[in-house]
Amino acid sequence: MKKGLPLYQIERCFLGTNEKFGDGSHKLYVNGAYRGDTPLGKLMHDFSCTNASDMYYEMLADGTITLEKIAEFVDLSIEEVKKLKANQTI
């Protein structure tokens, strides 16, 4: 997207009126290049690390992570993370 944002929320709309389509679909794109001093910025940093000792989050360095921890990092509810996973957007 090249806007420098950590997250991009996408919803469908009618182009002629810019009204939301309202079909319940919603996409969330995470900017993998984002490196801000936030939990998400640190998580994106860790995802790009090749050396576990350079990582912020020990659970990633250890190779174990749960949906609950992902939700905590990006400030989403576990239900939202499960929906994203079910839609294969994460």
One Martini backbone bead per residue (centre of mass of N, CA, C, O) as a GRO file, in nm:
protein
   90
    1MET     BB    1   0.055   0.066  -0.014
    2LYS     BB    2   0.265   0.291   0.074
    3LYS     BB    3   0.177   0.458   0.374
    4GLY     BB    4   0.310   0.353   0.664
    5LEU     BB    5   0.119   0.157   0.782
    6PRO     BB    6   0.049  -0.115   0.983
    7LEU     BB    7  -0.261  -0.102   0.890
    8TYR     BB    8  -0.519  -0.234   0.659
    9GLN     BB    9  -0.853  -0.152   0.604
   10ILE     BB   10  -1.096  -0.344   0.418
   11GLU     BB   11  -1.381  -0.239   0.219
   12ARG     BB   12  -1.659  -0.261   0.053
   13CYS     BB   13  -1.784  -0.051  -0.224
   14PHE     BB   14  -1.956   0.188  -0.386
   15LEU     BB   15  -1.829   0.386  -0.628
   16GLY     BB   16  -2.059   0.603  -0.675
   17THR     BB   17  -2.107   0.649  -0.329
   18ASN     BB   18  -1.920   0.508  -0.099
   19GLU     BB   19  -2.080   0.284   0.005
   20LYS     BB   20  -2.122   0.030   0.189
   21PHE     BB   21  -2.199  -0.296   0.112
   22GLY     BB   22  -2.264  -0.501   0.371
   23ASP     BB   23  -2.144  -0.823   0.363
   24GLY     BB   24  -1.905  -0.852   0.600
   25SER     BB   25  -1.660  -0.789   0.465
   26HIS     BB   26  -1.307  -0.805   0.576
   27LYS     BB   27  -0.985  -0.657   0.559
   28LEU     BB   28  -0.646  -0.728   0.685
   29TYR     BB   29  -0.346  -0.558   0.647
   30VAL     BB   30  -0.009  -0.625   0.702
   31ASN     BB   31   0.284  -0.447   0.748
   32GLY     BB   32   0.589  -0.604   0.711
   33ALA     BB   33   0.770  -0.323   0.710
   34TYR     BB   34   0.696  -0.248   0.982
   35ARG     BB   35   0.902  -0.062   1.261
   36GLY     BB   36   0.773   0.029   1.503
   37ASP     BB   37   0.730   0.120   1.857
   38THR     BB   38   0.550  -0.154   1.862
   39PRO     BB   39   0.418  -0.453   1.880
   40LEU     BB   40   0.389  -0.481   1.570
   41GLY     BB   41   0.673  -0.384   1.490
   42LYS     BB   42   0.819  -0.612   1.648
   43LEU     BB   43   0.684  -0.847   1.505
   44MET     BB   44   0.785  -0.780   1.218
   45HIS     BB   45   1.076  -0.802   1.291
   46ASP     BB   46   1.071  -1.101   1.384
   47PHE     BB   47   0.969  -1.221   1.107
   48SER     BB   48   1.261  -1.124   0.968
   49CYS     BB   49   1.433  -1.298   1.131
   50THR     BB   50   1.730  -1.523   1.146
   51ASN     BB   51   1.785  -1.451   1.456
   52ALA     BB   52   1.672  -1.520   1.768
   53SER     BB   53   1.852  -1.305   1.931
   54ASP     BB   54   1.697  -1.050   1.772
   55MET     BB   55   1.443  -1.089   1.927
   56TYR     BB   56   1.177  -0.982   2.127
   57TYR     BB   57   1.013  -1.258   2.121
   58GLU     BB   58   1.051  -1.551   2.278
   59MET     BB   59   0.828  -1.731   2.147
   60LEU     BB   60   0.954  -1.703   1.865
   61ALA     BB   61   1.239  -1.799   1.927
   62ASP     BB   62   1.115  -2.085   2.026
   63GLY     BB   63   0.858  -2.151   1.814
   64THR     BB   64   0.608  -2.038   1.992
   65ILE     BB   65   0.254  -1.979   1.913
   66THR     BB   66  -0.051  -1.815   1.967
   67LEU     BB   67  -0.346  -1.669   1.905
   68GLU     BB   68  -0.350  -1.506   2.166
   69LYS     BB   69  -0.076  -1.362   2.118
   70ILE     BB   70  -0.144  -1.228   1.855
   71ALA     BB   71  -0.378  -1.063   1.963
   72GLU     BB   72  -0.211  -0.903   2.168
   73PHE     BB   73  -0.011  -0.764   1.970
   74VAL     BB   74  -0.265  -0.639   1.774
   75ASP     BB   75  -0.525  -0.569   1.933
   76LEU     BB   76  -0.713  -0.830   1.937
   77SER     BB   77  -0.941  -1.048   1.935
   78ILE     BB   78  -0.967  -1.384   1.922
   79GLU     BB   79  -1.208  -1.381   1.729
   80GLU     BB   80  -1.072  -1.211   1.507
   81VAL     BB   81  -0.836  -1.405   1.454
   82LYS     BB   82  -1.008  -1.652   1.379
   83LYS     BB   83  -1.143  -1.518   1.137
   84LEU     BB   84  -0.886  -1.457   0.981
   85LYS     BB   85  -0.791  -1.750   0.964
   86ALA     BB   86  -1.045  -1.863   0.818
   87ASN     BB   87  -0.978  -1.644   0.574
   88GLN     BB   88  -0.665  -1.638   0.522
   89THR     BB   89  -0.523  -1.339   0.637
   90ILE     BB   90  -0.273  -1.483   0.830
   0.00000   0.00000   0.00000
